Amino acid sequence: MYDVIVIGARCAGSPAAMLFAQQGYRVLLLEKARFPQDTLSSHYIHQPGISLLGRWGLLDELRAAGCPPIDRESYEGPGVRLDGFSLPVDGHRTTYAPRRFVLDPILAAGAVAAGVEFRESCAVTDLVFDDDRVVGVRYTTPGGAEATDRARLVVGADGMRSLVARKVGAGNVVEHPRMSCVYYSYWAGVPAGFEVYERPGRWMVAAPTNDDLTLIMTYFPQDEFSEVRKEVEPAYLEAVRSTSPELYERMSAGERVEQMYGTGHQENYFRKAYGPGWVLLGDAVHHKDSITARGITDAFIQARSLTEHIGERLHDPAALDEALKRYEEDLEDTFSDVYQGALNVAELKPEGRTEMLRKLVGHQELIDRFFSTVSGACSFDDFYNAELLAVLDQN
């Protein structure tokens, strides 16, 4: 019998498994894919996520994997351009936007190094219950055999379409409609920093990633999804051309080297986080529009929160229940503002925001603090302080 079984070995599951193992627990980590395998992603890791990779001893491996460092950000909206960068977190200011077939194996290897038993190509098919309590999982092995393992706690880090959430009936406690759809690909010969472009109805991001490629993502309103998906590449290119003619020129001189990837299924919710013998983590418990690229960073933060709250309490049922309750409360406290911020951006209506941002031009400290609200290095309350209000009043 295991102390913890974690389902899903990507950005939430592998760090959680690693941290549980470092606390002395016997941990089984199950993943339906076989690494390395790509997955849909916004790629970017904000400063709080980089800080955690450094704390976990995994940052040097990410650097060694050839992911270009990012040290500056530009934002261009109607009538305004800002250049700066988020404030550091624990001394880490440089960020990265790695491919997931690079990042996820690094995270899983970190879990294995901590003593986790990691099984790939294992698809979980059901949960094992004792009355209303989850006590284990059923899954198929790489050879197609059926297997069952038991644990004191089952962690569902199995994504937006979580089997764990479905089997335990974990409903949404907060929910909003889909706001945007996104398509992206990778380009050779297109030099770029971390660049964000916004126009009414459009949002676009360029970022350097592995293999000397540039990731270029375009966001459209959700109500355009049915049309965009019919002719993805023309819609994608026209979005770039109309939003940033200069970047479009760079793309025209380069080459798209992979297919188009994308989705219109960007759900926005918080789910019930825990129950008897189970807890949800990462996209399984909280998902928001990817437009602010917070998914990876937030998964890391949640893994730390869950494992710190549980600590040595796993074998004390009452203490464990209280720890899981505090974890659920922390989800709301930590991510409510970030969630609402993503929804605001995903409306793709920049007018009110750019009016404020134009007033920041010439105030570099405020510009960097604005970028820090997106990264999580600075809270919204810290940004909207007396200094900012004075600048806004002067203009």
Secondary structure as GFF3:
##gff-version 3
##sequence-region A 1 395
A	DSSP	beta_strand	2	7	.	.	.	ID=ss1
A	DSSP	alpha_helix	13	22	.	.	.	ID=ss2
A	DSSP	beta_strand	27	30	.	.	.	ID=ss3
A	DSSP	alpha_helix	47	55	.	.	.	ID=ss4
A	DSSP	alpha_helix	59	64	.	.	.	ID=ss5
A	DSSP	beta_strand	73	77	.	.	.	ID=ss6
A	DSSP	beta_strand	80	84	.	.	.	ID=ss7
A	DSSP	alpha_helix	100	113	.	.	.	ID=ss8
A	DSSP	beta_strand	117	119	.	.	.	ID=ss9
A	DSSP	beta_strand	123	130	.	.	.	ID=ss10
A	DSSP	beta_strand	133	140	.	.	.	ID=ss11
A	DSSP	beta_strand	146	156	.	.	.	ID=ss12
A	DSSP	alpha_helix	163	168	.	.	.	ID=ss13
A	DSSP	beta_strand	172	176	.	.	.	ID=ss14
A	DSSP	beta_strand	180	188	.	.	.	ID=ss15
A	DSSP	beta_strand	194	199	.	.	.	ID=ss16
A	DSSP	beta_strand	202	209	.	.	.	ID=ss17
A	DSSP	three_ten_helix	210	212	.	.	.	ID=ss18
A	DSSP	beta_strand	213	221	.	.	.	ID=ss19
A	DSSP	three_ten_helix	222	224	.	.	.	ID=ss20
A	DSSP	alpha_helix	225	228	.	.	.	ID=ss21
A	DSSP	three_ten_helix	229	231	.	.	.	ID=ss22
A	DSSP	alpha_helix	232	243	.	.	.	ID=ss23
A	DSSP	alpha_helix	245	253	.	.	.	ID=ss24
A	DSSP	beta_strand	255	256	.	.	.	ID=ss25
A	DSSP	beta_strand	261	263	.	.	.	ID=ss26
A	DSSP	beta_strand	268	271	.	.	.	ID=ss27
A	DSSP	beta_strand	274	275	.	.	.	ID=ss28
A	DSSP	beta_strand	278	280	.	.	.	ID=ss29
A	DSSP	three_ten_helix	282	284	.	.	.	ID=ss30
A	DSSP	beta_strand	286	287	.	.	.	ID=ss31
A	DSSP	three_ten_helix	290	292	.	.	.	ID=ss32
A	DSSP	alpha_helix	295	310	.	.	.	ID=ss33
A	DSSP	alpha_helix	317	346	.	.	.	ID=ss34
A	DSSP	alpha_helix	351	358	.	.	.	ID=ss35
A	DSSP	alpha_helix	364	375	.	.	.	ID=ss36
A	DSSP	alpha_helix	380	383	.	.	.	ID=ss37
A	DSSP	alpha_helix	386	394	.	.	.	ID=ss38
###
